[in-house]
Amino acid sequence: MNLDQTLGALGEVVTTLLVIAAAVVALEGFLYLVLVRWIKARMAVPFMLIAPAFVGLIVLIVYPLLWELNASFTNMSLRNFCDPGFPTMGIGVHCRTEGDMFIGVENFARVFTAPVLQQAGFFQVMWQTVLWTATNVAAHVAGGLGLALLLHRAMRGKGIYRALIVLPWAVPQIVALAVWRTELHSEFGMVNQLLSVVGVDGPSWLSDPTWNFVAMVAVNVWLGIPFMMVILLGGLQSIPSDLYEAAEIDGASSRQSFRHITLPLIRPVMTPAIILGVVWTFNNFNVPFVINQNELETSDTLVTGLFRAAFQYNRYGFAAAYAFIIFAILLVFVIFYVRRSGALKGATE
Amino acid sequence: MSGVTSVPVPTVVPATAARAKAAGAGGRTDSVRKRIVIHGILIIASLIAAFPVVRVLSVSLRPADRLLERDFKLIPDGATLQSFVHVLTETDLPQWLFNSLIITIGTSLVGLVFAATSAYAFSRYRFPGRGVGLTALLATQLIPATMLLVPLFILAVQLDLKDTYRGLMIAYSVTTVPFSIWILKGYYDTVPIELEEAARIDGCSQLEAFWRILLPLSTPALAIVFLFNFLTAWNEFVLARVLIGSSQELFTWPLGVLRFQAQFQTQWGDLAAASILISIPVVALFLYSSKWLVSGVTLGGVKG
């Protein structure tokens, strides 16, 4: 460790924290003057309490989104860059008057008509994403439910099994992915070495499009099952055991009690978990990015494609439009699913 | 922002609710054959889950000239700690870990303070805009982290925040706040308001009641939220790559580890040893805290 670097890093972190603290104090002072002294609002306290978090979220999320919306109507790229200047950052007219940056909705049309990446078009990437999301979530739920049912009983070694099965979730994801990428190497990786023990000539996981996709899904299934298992195990444990006893007395088989007791009663837990699972898998960046290492376009999902469009091809305006289309797809799915399943009902109460 | 999702999502369940449910599946006993099958499946699942970890442990102990050999022994021939020594003394790993650690602790505390105060407002006050605010917090979880990369990157360039920690730290402080507010609000809601009312009758102001009564009672939830913030920032990769990915002296560990990986033929030992060193504290923290955390999304509570 280099002393200069260490002190430099420490100094910067401390300064940043002080700046944040000073900003919070200034914000609260301002709100106090406005709300308490000037307007004499009855509800000043809650607004002062939520102010730092919401100002932070506006700076981090709302403002960048507005900026992005504005950029999505321009053909801004690394070569055709417009310096929007502080503090408007291009929100408003600044960039539109400079040359012919403003191109209207053309970017949005281009997402569907022109290749999003170099070879792959939008619908191909979309299809890859749907396949990726559906297989992963299905495998997570099936595997998680299966293991949860097995673990949901009095038995020896339960704690040990749980601790071991939860490992993929507990290990830092980037570590797990870096290791998997290495183990998938066709010659030196463990996966193919193990396959060769049973006499199978393993495929080249990193360069063959189909197998690369399979590897991506397999790694993410490995990563995602523990979370689903823990959630569903929680759901199972909240089902009162006398229901099963009553069913047993009435002569129900274990399949019947699964179908008529377990499944309906675990749904309040399972539905939000599935919604979250879909959103997270759809948005998952790290797994496709690290396993594929940004090489094969056939392994890109919508979000890694977005990264490529933005930071490899540096088409900022196009990437912004593309980002909003991805978000719209996700939003439509979630609204549809939440409406249909009635999940999250009363969650804001 | 869904950057948070690479990380466990805990929620805290009040101890009483959890205890009531700890009993398990009821007293049904299984036949011997069924039990063998069940244990068999669980053993296989455990092996699949743990195998890469064990394998990395074994690789990290290999001598440098045998890194790429086909060898499935748990303790390799000529086992040595030289990879660990090398990675700790000859590479930038300690620097990366230090950078990650200070950024993470700082931003987790800021995030915790922001969330603890906001959650109090949402739990105890009925102010105009409350419902909208809570829904907006949930909606932020839908936004793909990747979507914000372009604007954040360009804004960082414009404001001279690229290749500094300032931009990264502000982002990390706020990223987990929406989820933390939900967790803490849920916990505060379970603490009887009568306790604070009693304190107010005894002469506390409302904020004093929050500080002296509610916060101490919420220690487990606060600990979980801190842990959640910590793990999220500790594991964050893509924003760090965009904001500080071009200056190696600022690297956090995920950037560094992927650099080892990219040069894997020569650095497999480094990668393995670094992986073990990074994972041990995180896994220990995770397994330890799973005593109280677990099961965020669930509406019914859990005790693991």
Contacts between the chains, C-beta under 8 A, distances in Angstrom:
chain1	res1	chain2	res2	distance
A	1	B	94	4.8
A	1	B	95	5.1
A	1	B	98	6.6
A	2	B	95	6.7
A	5	B	95	6.1
A	5	B	249	5.3
A	6	B	95	6.9
A	6	B	98	6.2
A	9	B	98	6.9
A	9	B	99	5.2
A	9	B	102	6.5
A	9	B	165	7.2
A	9	B	250	7.3
A	10	B	102	6.0
A	12	B	164	6.6
A	12	B	165	4.8
A	12	B	166	7.2
A	13	B	102	4.7
A	13	B	103	6.0
A	13	B	106	5.2
A	13	B	165	6.0
A	13	B	169	6.9
A	14	B	106	8.0
A	15	B	166	7.9
A	16	B	106	7.2
A	16	B	165	6.0
A	16	B	166	5.0
A	16	B	169	4.7
A	16	B	170	7.5
A	17	B	106	5.2
A	17	B	110	6.9
A	17	B	169	7.7
A	19	B	166	7.4
A	20	B	110	5.8
A	20	B	169	7.8
A	20	B	170	7.1
A	20	B	173	6.7
A	43	B	125	6.8
A	43	B	127	4.4
A	43	B	128	7.1
A	45	B	121	7.4
A	45	B	125	7.0
A	45	B	206	6.9
A	45	B	207	7.4
A	46	B	121	3.8
A	46	B	122	7.9
A	46	B	125	3.9
A	46	B	127	4.3
A	46	B	130	7.8
A	47	B	121	7.7
A	47	B	127	6.8
A	49	B	117	4.6
A	49	B	118	6.0
A	49	B	120	5.9
A	49	B	121	3.8
A	50	B	117	7.4
A	50	B	118	4.3
A	50	B	121	4.9
A	50	B	122	7.3
A	50	B	133	6.9
A	52	B	113	7.8
A	52	B	114	5.1
A	52	B	117	7.2
A	52	B	118	7.7
A	53	B	114	4.2
A	53	B	115	6.6
A	53	B	117	7.5
A	53	B	118	4.3
A	53	B	174	7.5
A	53	B	177	5.0
A	53	B	181	6.8
A	54	B	118	7.5
A	54	B	133	7.4
A	56	B	114	6.4
A	56	B	170	7.4
A	56	B	173	6.6
A	56	B	174	4.0
A	56	B	177	6.6
A	57	B	140	6.7
A	57	B	174	5.9
A	57	B	177	6.7
A	57	B	178	7.1
A	59	B	170	7.1
A	59	B	174	7.4
A	60	B	1	7.5
A	60	B	148	7.6
A	60	B	152	7.8
A	60	B	170	6.9
A	60	B	171	5.8
A	60	B	174	4.5
A	60	B	175	7.3
A	61	B	1	6.5
A	61	B	140	5.8
A	61	B	143	6.6
A	61	B	148	6.8
A	61	B	174	7.9
A	64	B	148	5.3
A	64	B	151	3.6
A	64	B	152	5.6
A	64	B	155	6.4
A	65	B	143	7.7
A	65	B	147	8.0
A	65	B	148	7.4
A	65	B	151	7.2
A	67	B	151	4.5
A	67	B	154	7.7
A	67	B	155	6.7
A	68	B	147	7.4
A	68	B	148	7.7
A	68	B	150	6.2
A	68	B	151	4.5
A	71	B	150	7.3
A	71	B	151	7.2
A	71	B	154	7.9
A	83	B	158	7.4
A	84	B	158	7.0
A	85	B	158	7.8
A	86	B	158	6.5
A	86	B	159	6.9
A	89	B	155	6.4
A	89	B	158	6.7
A	146	B	41	8.0
A	147	B	42	7.5
A	147	B	45	5.9
A	150	B	38	5.3
A	150	B	41	6.1
A	150	B	42	5.8
A	151	B	42	7.2
A	152	B	24	7.0
A	152	B	25	4.9
A	153	B	24	6.6
A	153	B	25	4.6
A	153	B	28	7.4
A	153	B	30	7.2
A	153	B	38	7.8
A	154	B	24	5.1
A	154	B	25	6.9
A	154	B	27	7.5
A	155	B	35	7.2
A	155	B	38	7.3
A	155	B	39	7.8
A	157	B	39	7.5
A	157	B	42	7.9
A	160	B	46	7.7
A	161	B	42	4.7
A	161	B	43	7.9
A	161	B	45	7.6
A	161	B	46	5.6
A	162	B	304	7.1
A	163	B	287	6.0
A	164	B	46	3.9
A	164	B	49	5.6
A	164	B	50	4.9
A	165	B	42	7.7
A	165	B	45	5.6
A	165	B	46	5.7
A	165	B	49	4.9
A	166	B	49	7.7
A	166	B	286	7.8
A	166	B	287	7.4
A	166	B	290	7.2
A	167	B	49	5.0
A	167	B	50	5.4
A	167	B	53	5.8
A	167	B	283	7.2
A	168	B	49	5.4
A	169	B	8	6.2
A	169	B	286	7.8
A	170	B	8	7.6
A	170	B	282	6.9
A	170	B	283	4.6
A	170	B	286	4.1
A	170	B	287	6.4
A	171	B	53	6.6
A	171	B	279	5.1
A	171	B	282	7.3
A	171	B	283	6.2
A	172	B	234	7.1
A	172	B	235	5.0
A	172	B	254	7.7
A	172	B	278	6.0
A	172	B	279	6.0
A	172	B	282	5.4
A	173	B	6	4.4
A	173	B	7	7.7
A	173	B	235	5.6
A	173	B	237	8.0
A	174	B	235	6.3
A	174	B	237	5.3
A	174	B	253	7.9
A	174	B	254	4.1
A	174	B	257	6.0
A	174	B	258	6.7
A	175	B	257	6.4
A	175	B	275	4.6
A	175	B	278	5.7
A	175	B	279	5.6
A	176	B	52	7.2
A	178	B	257	5.4
A	178	B	258	5.8
A	178	B	260	7.2
A	178	B	261	4.0
A	178	B	271	6.2
A	178	B	275	7.0
A	179	B	52	5.8
A	179	B	56	5.5
A	179	B	271	7.2
A	179	B	272	7.7
A	179	B	275	5.8
A	180	B	52	6.8
A	181	B	261	5.9
A	181	B	264	7.9
A	182	B	261	6.1
A	182	B	264	5.0
A	182	B	268	6.4
A	182	B	271	6.5
A	183	B	52	6.6
A	183	B	55	7.3
A	185	B	264	7.2
A	188	B	68	4.7
A	188	B	265	7.4
A	188	B	268	7.7
A	190	B	52	7.7
A	190	B	55	5.6
A	193	B	70	5.0
A	193	B	72	7.9
A	194	B	72	8.0
A	222	B	48	7.1
A	222	B	49	7.4
A	226	B	49	7.1
A	227	B	8	7.3
A	227	B	9	7.6
A	230	B	294	5.9
A	230	B	295	6.3
A	230	B	302	7.9
A	230	B	304	7.1
A	231	B	295	5.6
A	231	B	296	7.9
A	231	B	297	6.0
A	231	B	298	5.8
A	233	B	302	7.1
A	233	B	304	7.5
A	234	B	294	6.3
A	234	B	295	3.7
A	234	B	298	4.9
A	234	B	300	6.8
A	234	B	301	7.1
A	234	B	302	3.0
A	234	B	304	7.8
A	235	B	298	5.9
A	235	B	300	6.1
A	235	B	302	7.8
A	236	B	25	7.4
A	237	B	21	4.9
A	237	B	22	7.4
A	237	B	24	7.4
A	237	B	302	5.8
A	237	B	303	7.3
A	238	B	21	5.5
A	238	B	298	7.7
A	238	B	300	3.4
A	238	B	301	6.6
A	238	B	302	6.9
A	241	B	23	6.4
A	241	B	24	7.6
A	241	B	25	6.4
A	241	B	26	3.5
A	241	B	27	7.9
A	242	B	26	7.9
A	244	B	25	7.3
A	244	B	26	5.0
A	244	B	28	7.2
A	245	B	26	6.1
A	248	B	28	7.4
A	268	B	299	5.1
A	268	B	300	6.7
A	269	B	297	7.5
A	269	B	298	4.5
A	269	B	299	6.5
A	269	B	300	6.0
A	272	B	297	4.8
A	272	B	298	7.7
A	272	B	299	7.3
A	273	B	297	5.2
A	273	B	298	7.5
A	276	B	297	5.6
A	279	B	2	6.6
A	279	B	141	7.3
A	279	B	142	6.2
A	280	B	2	6.3
A	280	B	5	4.3
A	282	B	144	7.8
A	283	B	2	4.4
A	283	B	5	7.0
A	283	B	144	4.2
A	283	B	145	6.9
A	283	B	146	7.2
A	284	B	5	7.4
A	285	B	144	7.8
A	285	B	145	6.6
A	285	B	146	5.4
A	285	B	238	5.4
A	286	B	6	5.9
A	286	B	237	5.9
A	286	B	238	7.1
A	289	B	238	7.4
A	290	B	258	6.9
A	290	B	261	7.9
A	293	B	262	7.7
A	303	B	144	5.3
A	303	B	146	4.3
A	303	B	147	7.9
A	304	B	146	7.8
A	306	B	144	7.7
A	306	B	146	5.1
A	306	B	147	7.0
A	306	B	149	7.9
A	307	B	146	5.7
A	307	B	149	6.9
A	307	B	238	7.5
A	310	B	149	6.4
A	310	B	150	4.7
A	310	B	153	7.7
A	311	B	149	7.5
A	311	B	153	7.6
A	311	B	242	6.9
A	316	B	150	5.7
A	316	B	154	6.7
A	319	B	150	5.3
A	320	B	150	5.9
A	320	B	151	7.6
A	323	B	144	7.5
A	323	B	146	7.5
A	323	B	147	4.2
A	323	B	150	6.9
A	324	B	147	7.9
A	326	B	144	6.3
A	326	B	147	6.7
A	327	B	142	7.4
A	327	B	143	6.6
A	327	B	144	6.8
A	327	B	147	6.0
A	330	B	142	5.9
A	330	B	144	7.2
A	331	B	142	6.4
A	334	B	142	6.2
A	344	B	138	7.7
A	347	B	138	7.5
A	348	B	131	5.1
A	348	B	134	4.6
A	348	B	135	6.0
